[in-house]
Amino acid sequence: MVTIRKRTMGKQTYYYLEHTIRKEGKIEKREHYLGKQLPKNIEDLKKEFLSQLYQERWYPVLNKIKQAFTQEVKHTPISAQEEEIEKFAIHFTYDTQRIEGSKLSLRETADLLERGITPKAKPIRDVKEAEAHKALFDEMLKTKKDISYPLVLYWHKKLLRDTKPDIAGKIREHQVAISGSKFLPPHPVEVYPLLQEFFKWYDKSKAMLHPMVLAALVHLKFVTIHPFGDGNGRISRLLMNFVLHRKNYPLLNIHYEGRAGYYTALERAQTKQMEFIFIQWFIKKYIKEQKHFLKNYKLNPHSKDSP
C-alpha cells in the first residue's frame, strides 16, 4: 500500500510517497519526494509511483515467465498442447463455476466435460452452465475478434441461454448486490455509459499497458460495472484469460479454495477506488501460479526467444 509521509525539519514540512516491499526475505522501503505541499493530483502520482515499482520488481519476472512459456510451447507437440489446454479448461470451468455457487465437484466436472457423464442428484442448471462455459472457453481461444460490446453480449448469451434465457445477453435494468461484499454495483442507468467508457479505455490502453496490468484491469473494471444480472464474474475471468492468451502469456485459473483472498482484493479495490490493490494481488497471484516457468527459465537462461 502506498502511504503519504510527512517529515518536518525546522519550520518546513516535506511530503513523500512511501511503499514497503519484501525483497529476498528483507523489508525494503521505497519513497518518492512530492514537495513542500501535497499535490492536487496525488492519486495520479500514486499510480505512477506504483507503476515504476511494478516495472522494476515484477515486469522482468513476468517476461521470464513468458519467455519460458514460449520455449515450452515451441518444443511441445501439438497433441500434448491440446491435452494441457483441455486439462486447464476443465479446472478453470470447475473453479469459475464453483466460485459462483455450482455444486459440481472437480471429478464430476471432468466426467461431464470429458466423457459426457451427467452427475446424479446435482442441479441441472450447474450441469448446463458447466457445459456452456467449457464450449465458450474453447471458442474464446480461437476467436479472431477483439473485446467489444457485441462480443461480450454474445459470450454472456452463450453462457446463460439454456439456464437463464430471460437475462442472457442482456444488460441489466435492475439493481443488483454482491453477496457478502460491501461494494454496491452501479445503478442500472449508469451501466451502459460505463460499458462504453470501458471499451473506449480498452481500445486506448491495450497497446500501452503491460499485458498483466491490462488483464487485471479488464477483469476489475468489468466486474465492477457488473453489467449483467448474473454471470459477471465468469465473463470477467474469461476476459482476463482472453487478454493473457492474445498476449501469449500462460492462462490463469483463480482457484475456488483461494477465493477469500480474491474476494478481499476485489472488494478493497472497489470500495477504496484504488485499482492498484487488485493489480498487486493479481500479479503476485500470477507469479505464484506460474513459478514452475521460472524454474524452466533458469535451466535455459540463454534462450534467444523474445519475451
Secondary structure, DSSP 8 states (H G I E B T S, - for coil): --EEEEEEETTEEEEEEEEEEEETTEEEEEEEEEESS--TTHHHHHHHHHHHHHHHHTHHHHHHHHHHHHHHHHTS-HHHHHHHHHHHHHHHHHHHHHHTT----HHHHHIIIII----TTS-HHHHHHHHHHHHHHHHHHH----S-HHHHHHHHHHHHTTT-TTTTT----S----TT-S-----HHHHHHHHHHHHHHHHHHTTTS-HHHHHHHHHHHHHHH--SSS-HHHHHHHHHHHHHHHTT-------GGGHHHHHHHHHHHHHHT-HHHHHHHHHHHHHHHTHHHHHHHHHSTT--S--
